[in-house]
Amino acid sequence: MRGTSPCASCKLLRRRCAKGCIFAPYFPSDDPQKFAIVHKVFGASNVSKMLQELPIHQRADAVSSLVYEANARVRDPVYGCVGAISYLENQVSQLQMQLAVAQAEILCIQMQQEAATPTPLDQDDKSLILSSSNFNINSPHPQYLINFAASSTNLIQDPLKRESL
Amino acid sequence: MNTRCAACKYLRRRCPSDCIFSPYFPPHDPQRFASIHRIYGASNVARMLQQLPVNQRAATVDCLYYEAQCRVQDPVCGCVGVISLLYQEIHNAETKLAKTKAQIALFVDSNSAREDFEVESDLNVLLHEEGNEFAHLGPSNQVSFGFT
């Protein structure tokens, strides 16, 4: 029962854990590290303000994301989550390049096969090949850091592990 | 005349000559400090900067600003929402790439199977033609190729 044991936040802040403590549902006493890290990065009052501004059903998710960001910031005090975002964007770019190359290869193979057959391609056949290969060299992907101008160019780093999001 | 940095203006205090914020929060961009202060708080940011070498502080402030903006725009997920979307994009791209590579493998397999078949057919035609050419010869003169 919560009444007997203060939540992790109130323990850390050394205060009485009130009945309607905003932190209690999200920072149980058996996981003191969770609040400690969020407090270190954001501060208890900021976290409290953020939670108060959210409807109750969204607070658990907000706490999860704050914990994730706080962990990232502790692990990488300079880049925090931005380091992971940069790395992942780079991965997406590389995969899309590989995909474009593979799709171009399919197109070549299909065209070679068509060239090997005696029947000349008409316009409909050519359209079919192009559409079936889904070849799209200009497929865009959103760049989340496109307007971000970090002072350091060394942004691409080893990402965070795929922690539960 | 000493112009206060955006942080000291926001905090309504005097801006000392060694103000830790002033290199990164110029007075012409008050929004930058306001966002960061809203999410992290001035004392937390000051402490973070103090713990870092000077040459890393500008990048740190840029990243804090980016994350603070993400949090302001998405109070539930913040920049974790962006990370989540990127993981999804990676998963989708990997799946597409695997499918495309499998298609290529199929094409290559069917091509090589067809080439083998065509080579054998051509050879049989050639043997048949050569057989006809020597058909006028007697059995002892016929060349046996060992094919049936």
Boltz contact constraints between the chains, C-beta under 6 A:
constraints:
  - contact:
      token1: [A, 43]
      token2: [B, 41]
      max_distance: 6.0
  - contact:
      token1: [A, 43]
      token2: [B, 44]
      max_distance: 6.0
  - contact:
      token1: [A, 46]
      token2: [B, 41]
      max_distance: 6.0
  - contact:
      token1: [A, 58]
      token2: [B, 76]
      max_distance: 6.0
  - contact:
      token1: [A, 61]
      token2: [B, 76]
      max_distance: 6.0
  - contact:
      token1: [A, 62]
      token2: [B, 76]
      max_distance: 6.0
  - contact:
      token1: [A, 65]
      token2: [B, 77]
      max_distance: 6.0
  - contact:
      token1: [A, 65]
      token2: [B, 78]
      max_distance: 6.0
  - contact:
      token1: [A, 65]
      token2: [B, 80]
      max_distance: 6.0
  - contact:
      token1: [A, 68]
      token2: [B, 80]
      max_distance: 6.0
  - contact:
      token1: [A, 69]
      token2: [B, 78]
      max_distance: 6.0
  - contact:
      token1: [A, 78]
      token2: [B, 56]
      max_distance: 6.0
  - contact:
      token1: [A, 78]
      token2: [B, 59]
      max_distance: 6.0
  - contact:
      token1: [A, 78]
      token2: [B, 60]
      max_distance: 6.0
  - contact:
      token1: [A, 79]
      token2: [B, 63]
      max_distance: 6.0
  - contact:
      token1: [A, 80]
      token2: [B, 63]
      max_distance: 6.0
  - contact:
      token1: [A, 81]
      token2: [B, 67]
      max_distance: 6.0
  - contact:
      token1: [A, 81]
      token2: [B, 79]
      max_distance: 6.0
  - contact:
      token1: [A, 82]
      token2: [B, 63]
      max_distance: 6.0
  - contact:
      token1: [A, 82]
      token2: [B, 66]
      max_distance: 6.0
  - contact:
      token1: [A, 84]
      token2: [B, 83]
      max_distance: 6.0
  - contact:
      token1: [A, 85]
      token2: [B, 82]
      max_distance: 6.0
  - contact:
      token1: [A, 88]
      token2: [B, 86]
      max_distance: 6.0
  - contact:
      token1: [A, 91]
      token2: [B, 90]
      max_distance: 6.0
  - contact:
      token1: [A, 92]
      token2: [B, 89]
      max_distance: 6.0
  - contact:
      token1: [A, 92]
      token2: [B, 90]
      max_distance: 6.0
  - contact:
      token1: [A, 95]
      token2: [B, 93]
      max_distance: 6.0
  - contact:
      token1: [A, 96]
      token2: [B, 93]
      max_distance: 6.0
  - contact:
      token1: [A, 98]
      token2: [B, 97]
      max_distance: 6.0
  - contact:
      token1: [A, 99]
      token2: [B, 96]
      max_distance: 6.0
  - contact:
      token1: [A, 99]
      token2: [B, 97]
      max_distance: 6.0
  - contact:
      token1: [A, 102]
      token2: [B, 100]
      max_distance: 6.0
  - contact:
      token1: [A, 102]
      token2: [B, 101]
      max_distance: 6.0
  - contact:
      token1: [A, 103]
      token2: [B, 100]
      max_distance: 6.0
  - contact:
      token1: [A, 105]
      token2: [B, 104]
      max_distance: 6.0
  - contact:
      token1: [A, 106]
      token2: [B, 103]
      max_distance: 6.0
  - contact:
      token1: [A, 106]
      token2: [B, 104]
      max_distance: 6.0
  - contact:
      token1: [A, 109]
      token2: [B, 107]
      max_distance: 6.0
  - contact:
      token1: [A, 144]
      token2: [B, 82]
      max_distance: 6.0
  - contact:
      token1: [A, 148]
      token2: [B, 66]
      max_distance: 6.0
  - contact:
      token1: [A, 150]
      token2: [B, 59]
      max_distance: 6.0
  - contact:
      token1: [A, 150]
      token2: [B, 62]
      max_distance: 6.0
  - contact:
      token1: [A, 151]
      token2: [B, 58]
      max_distance: 6.0
  - contact:
      token1: [A, 151]
      token2: [B, 59]
      max_distance: 6.0
  - contact:
      token1: [A, 151]
      token2: [B, 62]
      max_distance: 6.0
  - contact:
      token1: [A, 152]
      token2: [B, 59]
      max_distance: 6.0
  - contact:
      token1: [A, 165]
      token2: [B, 84]
      max_distance: 6.0
